[in-house]
Amino acid sequence: MRGKILHNTMGKTTGATLRGFFSEVYPEYKYCRNGVVTYLDLFARQSQFVLACEIETTARHGVDNAIKAAAVDIPLWIIVPNNKVKVKLLHKLKPLKLRPGGKPIKILLLGQLQRELEECPSLKPLANQQSNIMPLCSTKGGG
């Protein structure tokens, strides 16, 4: 990842958590849809379910990333380091009423990600599945 140490550390931890639920997880992923190209901190896919995750250590780029996710119409979860950033982003995003991929944007503390994934009806932990699904592409990029 191209961020500073906190961003990169959170990204690695987020990626590891996502890999427990998604057969494909890619960092710094080029995503193309609706004639728009964007880069996502993390892209995850399990069957037909896709998810973008952005790591935000400050509230500065959260709105921009939410608008990008809406433009390519992919569900977005934003992972933040603390409640202060979470509250700031909630206040900035709420009036925009964006629903990328037809879903509300989730803003989660890193420690909340595992529970949210466990509660998602479209996902089950891969360890509980008898599947040998391999990623379509093991290099970054694509989409």
Phi, psi and omega in degrees: 000158187263006183272187177280181189302317179297314179301312183294320178295315178297322179297317179295317179294318178299314179300317179297319178294316179300323182296341175285349184233339185241139178285338179231126176220124183230131173276158177045058189266127175279119184239127183239128177194147178057031180074012182242141176243132177217165176245134182249143176302315178217139175237133180229143179220136172222109186057237182269357183271123177238154182210136172257138173237131174245137177262122180236113178272346172223171180275000188302315186253004183300317180294316179301316180292326177293320178294320177298316180297321178294322181296325178262002173056054178236136178304142185232131169242130179254126181258126184236158184277339185203169182295329180299312178294320180301312181295317178300316180294319178303316180293325179285323186274328185307313182293340181283336178052040178283142177223070181299135183067017180075012183239150175293148176285131177259136174244116189234145166287151182307320180291348180267347187299311182305312182297318179299318178295319179296329182272355181283118184295339181278350186236149170225146178305134182299331179297336180271356183256150176260064186232143176245043181291130178250151177300145177293328185215129182261006177251161180289158179098180182101197176127000000 
